[in-house]
Amino acid sequence: MDGLEVRNIRKVYGAVPVVDNVSFQAKKGQIMGILGPNGAGKTTTIRMIMGITAPDSGEIWFTNEGTKTSGVPRSTVGYLPEERGLYKEAKVMNILQFLAGLKGVGRSTAKKRALEWLKKFDLEEQANAKIEQLSKGMAQKVQFIASILHEPKFIVLDEPFSGLDPVSQDLFKAAIRNLASEGAAVLLSSHQMNIVEELCDEIFLIDKGQEVVYGDLQSIKEQYGNYRVHILGNGDIQTLASSPLVESFEQLTDTRSVLILKDKVQPAEFLRTIPAEADIKELSVTRPSLHDIFVKIAKGGLKDEGYLENR
Amino acid sequence: MKDTWKIAKWEVMRNLTNKQFIIGLLLTPVIMVVFGGLPVLLQRWNEPAVVTYYVVDELGVLPSLKAQTPDNVILEEYAEKESIEKAVQENKAAGYFLLDSGFVNTGQIELKYNERNNESITVIRTLLTRTLQNQRIQMAQIAPEQVAYLTAPAEVISVPISEADEPEAMEMLVSTVFVVLIFFLIFTSGTMLMQSALQERRDRMAEVVLSSILPSQLMQGKILGHFLLGMIQLVFWLIIGLPLVIYFIDFPVWEAISATNIPLLLFFGLLGYLLFSALFVSMGATMEDLQSAGNSQGLVIMIPMMSFLFLGPVMSNPDGTIAVFASLFPFTSPAIMIIRNAMTKVPGWQMLVSAILLLITTWVISKLAAKIFRIGMLMYGKTATIGEIVKWVRYKES
C-alpha cells in the first residue's frame, strides 16, 4: 500500500502519555480525518509524523511508489500546521519561493507553480504584496499554497478551514479533493464535522491520547449511530415511544418529536410496528451526524455507556 | 549545510530589504560621530567658573602667588583680618585664608569658604605647598642653586630588556579596536538574532519551517545569517570610516595590522561570537516578546558585559591573578585574552587552556542551545520560565 502507516506510537511528557499506542493508515488517494477534542493528542501525533518530535516508541512508515522508508521524507511532505503564520514583512512570492526552496524546488519552478495556485485562489494581484497587507483569509490561502507547492505525496492539514468564509471553504475543499485524486495521501484534522463528513474517506478519533474509533465513515455510523426517527404529527407519541425498539424520545415541539432507536435496530423493523391509525404527517429516518458522535465521545459518552466494550 | 545556507540567505535578504535595517546601517555612523564628537565640542565650549579668594598676606608672597594662578582663580589682597569674613559674604567671594608665620611653622592653613570649589582648592594647595617649601628653605638659609639641586624631580627612562617584551602600542590599538568590533557585533547581531528567533515563533513560522529542515539547521542558519549581516554592516562602516581615519589621523593601518597576531584575534573573536549568539538565539526561542515583564532570559544579553568588569584589573596588572582567571574563564576569555596578549607575553599553557576551555564551552552551549531552541520554537503563546528551560535541557534526546 502506498501511503502512511503509523504503528503503536507513544509519546510521554513527564509522566503523562500524550499519545498512547496509536496506529492507523493514511492511504494514497484518500483523505483521512483525524479528530478529537482539544488536548486529545492530535497535534503531538501530527508532529511525530512530521518528524518534528520523535515518538518514544512505535514506528512510522511511508511508502511511495513501492519504496518504503522509516518516517516521511521531508521533501515529500506538505504541512499546514494549526499554529501557523507567515513572516509579516515578507512578500508573498518571496515567502513561497523560500519555503518551496527548503523543500528543494528551484526558484523559477516555484514561481511558476505559485502563480498558478495564486490564480486559482484569486490572489494573482497580491503576488508582490507584503503578508501584513493581506486579510486573514488571504494569508491562509498563501499558507495553504506554501504547504503544497512542492507537490507532496503526503499532505497534513491541521484545521485548514478555521476562519475561512464559505466560498473559500469550498475552494479549499475542491483543492484538497483534487490533491487526493492526483495521488497524494491526505491527513486532515478539523473540528468542523460537516466538512470532515463531506471530505474524509476514513476517520481516526482520538481522545486522551488513545484511539477511540477508527474506520470508514459508514461503518463508524453503523457502529455508533443509532437511527433517529423524526415524526411530525398530532398523535400520541407516548405510545410509539413505549415500543421496546425505542431507547428514548425527545419532544421538540407540540407536533415534532424524535425517537432514538435502540442499538442495532434497523429502521424497517421499527416502521413495521407503527400502528395503521397513528397520526403521522411526516416521517424521516436519519443517522446521527458525525458531530453528534463526536460530542458524545468528547464528553466521555462512549466509554461511560460501555460502547467501547460492545465493539 | 545546504539548508543552513538557505536559511542564512533568507535572513540576510529579509534584513537587507528591510527599511529599519537600512536606516540603522546609514544612521549608526552618524550617531557615532555625533556622540563621539559632541562631548569634545561641549568640553571646548564649556568655560570654567571664576572663583575669587580674599587673602590677608603677612608673608609678602601674594604677588608671586598671583603670577602662578590660572585665569579662573583670582586671589585678592585684603588688609584687615577682622572684617575679611564680612567682606567675603558681602562681595560673594568663594572664601578667604590668612598667610602668616603660623602657616610657615605648622604647615597648616585654614581655608574658609562660602561655596566649596574643589578644582580651585587643588590649585591653591599646590601653590601653597611650593610657597611653604620656599619659605622654609629661605629660613634654613640654603643657596638657590642648592635648592634647585635638592628639589629636582626624578626622571624615569624606561628601556625594555628584550625586544619581544616591548608592549606594542600598535598591537594594543588593533586588538582593542578588534575587541570593540566583536562586541559591537555580539550586541547588535545578538539582539537581532534573539528577535529573529522570537519573531519566527511569534509569526508561527517555526512549525512550517521545521517540517522542511532540522531545528539545528534553522538555528545554525540564523546564526550564520546574522553573522553575515553583522559583517556587511562592519565592512560598510569600515569602507566609510577607514579612509577618514587615515586622512585625519594619518595612522599606519596596514603596519599596525601586520604587527598583530591576527589568527589569535580571529580564533577568540569568532568563538566568542558563536558562544554568545548560540546563547542569544536559544533564549529568543523561549520568549513571546522582548518587553514582557519578568523576562529573565533577556538578561543573558548582559553576560558578555562581564568582560568589562575585568577590564580595569587586567589593564593595571595583565599578569595578575584576576587577569589570568578572566583570560581562562570562557565567558570573558574572548575579550580578555586578546587584550592580555597585546599587553604582555601570555604563557603558552594559559593560551592553550583558555582556547580549549572556550572550545568546549562553545560546543556544550551550542548543544544546549539547540535543545532549548528546538523545544522553545514549538511552544506557542507564552514565555517559558527558567524552570521550564531547565526541564527541556534535561529531556533526553528525542
Interface residues (C-beta under 8 A of the other chain):
Chain A: R47 M50 G51 I52 T53 A54 D56 R74 S75 V77 Y79 L80 P81 E83 R84 G85 L86 Y87 K88 E89 A90 N94 F98 L99 G101 L102 K103 Q143 A146 S147
Chain B: D3 K6 W10 M13 R14 N18 Q199 R202 D203 R204 M205 E207 V208 V209 L210 S211 S212 I213 L378 Y380 S398
